[in-house]
């Protein structure tokens, strides 16, 4: 996934890290597409575009992923 950076001089698509895509997929309702404002808002927040430091948002994602139990597919 790529996203356009909210910067007046840079309209190039920027790749979104996989962990952000996974988090926003899990965080937004199932009916939300990746083009909806709610999803884009989640991505921009975690990319650091709203002024929250990236390391804080990374800690939020890490906490979320560490709470989800992992079940092996094959036993």
Number of C-alpha atoms within 10 A of each C-alpha: 10 11 16 14 16 12 9 6 7 10 11 12 11 12 11 16 13 10 14 19 18 12 18 21 17 12 15 14 11 8 7 14 13 17 9 10 11 15 19 16 14 18 21 18 17 27 20 15 15 12 10 12 13 15 12 12 16 16 11 13 18 13 11 13 15 9 8 8 7 8 7 6 5 4 4
